[in-house]
Amino acid sequence: MALSRRAFGLGLLGASVAGTGTYFAIKDRPEFQGLIGNRTELFGFLGGEKQAFIEDADVVRALGNHGLGLDARVAGSVEMSREPALLGQNPQFLWPSSSVMVDIARASGVKVRRDQVVLNSPIVVYSWEPVVAGLTKAGLVTATMSGHYELDLLALLSAVLAGTDWSELGVDVLYGRSRLVSTDPNRSNSGFMFAGLVLNLLSGDVADMEALDVVGEKARDIFAGMGLKSSSSGKLFDQYLAGGYGAEPMVVGYENQLVEWILADPERWQRIAKSTQPKPVMLYPRPTAYSAHPLITIAEAADRLLEALLSEPVQQLAWMKHGFRGPLGAVSGSADPAIAGLLPDGIGAVLPMPAANVMLAFLSRLAA
C-alpha cells in the first residue's frame, strides 16, 4: 500500500528529530568529534623526541577521530616553558618532557589550565659494544639477569671529573680522556634531566639548594667538559648513530629513541644485528630518572587534546610504534617482535628530580 503524503511527512519529521537528537547527543563527546566534521586546529610546542610520534599517520588519524588537528612546532622543553619569544606566540598547549617544566612554566607566567603526564621514557646512556665490553671489565657496567645493561653512573662521572683516560677504564679502542655528552640543559630536556641526575648523584640524595652550594661546581665541570652541546635530543641521537663509537662513544638520551629507530626499519636492525660492525647498546644508569612528558593546556580547546592523547588507541600507538611508556611508566600493548627483549618491563631504581628552584639556579650557573 502506498504511503499517504501525511504519513510520509510525519516519517521525515521523525527521522529529522531522531537525527537532530543523535547529533546533540554526540556533539560534545570527544571521540565522535571527527565523525560529525567538528575539527579544531590547535597550535603549540612540543619536544623534538615526540615529533615522529605526532606526525605518524596513524596518530594523526586517531586525533582526527577526536576532531583535532595540530600545528605542533618543535622547541626545547626549557625554552618553551620560559622563553618570551615562544610564549609570546600564544600557544594553546605546551608538551615538554619533564614534570618540572610545569612549575617553570607557571613561574614564567603561563596560565596553566590543566597538566597531566601523557608519556614516559627513562633517561638512558647510549654507547657501543666495544665501549661497553671495556666498561664491563672495569666494573662500571653490569649485565642483568634479563640481559639488559646497567651503568654505575656515579663511578663514570667520578672518572670524567678526574680526567681518567678511556684505557684506564678498560676501553682500549678509544684514545684520550673519558667523556659523556648530553644536550644543552638550558635548552633541551634530556640535558636538563641529566643535570638533575648529576646533582642528585654527586650530593648522594635528591639535591636541594644546600647541596647545590656543595656540589654545584663539580656538576658544572661535568657539562663544561662536554664542549659544544646540541640543542635537541633528536639531533644528538642522530649524531650518535652517524658518528659511531669513535666520535660519539657515550651520549645521553631517551629509552624510546633507539626503539623508535628500530621500529622505523626493522629489516635495517636485523642487518645490523647479523653484521660484524659495532652495534648500539642502551645502558640504564642506576639510578636513573624518568622523563615524564606532561601536556600543559593553556586554552580550553586543548583540554580535548589531553583526553585524546590518554585514550587507549593513542597510548598503544605510542608504545608499539614509538617506544613511549604510559603515564605510570608501564607499557601499553604487546611489543613488536623487532624489539622483543630489548627493554625491561619496569625500571626499579629511579630518583625524583630536584625542585624547580634548584634546577633554575643550576641552569643559571651553567649559563654563566
DADA-V476188 format. One line per field, one symbol per residue. ss: DSSP state (@ for helix, = for strand, . for the rest). phi: phi as a letter, one per 40 degrees, with the letter a starting at -180 (. if undefined). psi: psi as a letter, one per 20 degrees, with the letter a starting at -180 (. if undefined). A space follows every 50 residues. Layout:
ss: ???
phi: ???
psi: ???
//
This chain:
ss: ....@@@@@@@@@@@@@@@@@@@@@@...@@@.@@@...=======.@@@ @@@@@.@@@@@@@@@..=======..@@@@@@.@@@@.....===....@ @@@@@@@......===============@@@@@@@@@...===.....== =.@@@@@@@@@...=@@@@.......=...=.......@@@@@@@@@@@@ @@@.....@@@@@@@@@@@@@@@@........@@@@@@@@@@@@@@@... ====@@@@@@@@@@.@@@@@@@@@.....======..=.========..@ @@@@@@@@@..@@@@@@@@@@@..=...........@@@..........= .....@@@@@@@@@@@@.
phi: .cccccccccccccccccccccdccbcccdcbdccbgcbbcbbabacccb cccccddccdccccccgbbbbbbcacdccccacdcccccfccabbcbacc ccccccccgccccbaacbbaaccbbcabdcccccccccgcbbccccgcbb bcccccccccccgccdccbgbccbbgccaabbccccbbcccccccccccc cccgaccbccccccbdcccccdccccgcbccbcccccccdcccgcccbca bcabdcccdcccccadcccccccccccdbcbbbcdbcbbcccbccbcbcd ccdccdcccccddcccccccbbgcccdbgccbgcccdcbdgcbccabccb bccdcdcccccccccccc
psi: pqpqhgggghgggghgggggggghhihjohijghhjjopppqpaqqqhij ghghiphhgggghhhjkpqpnoqpqqggghiiphhghijlqiqqmakphh hghhgghjjpnpgqpppgrqpqprppbqghghgghghijhpqprhjjrpq pnhghghhgghikpqghijjniiqqaqqqpprrohihqhhhgghghgggg ghijaopahghhhgjghghhhghhiibppqiphgghhggghhhahghmhp qpaqhighgggghhmhhghggghiriqpqqpppoqoraqpnqnppopgqh hihhhghghiqgghhghgghiijprahjjrqnrqqqhhjpihqqhrognp qqqrrhhgghhhhhggh.
//
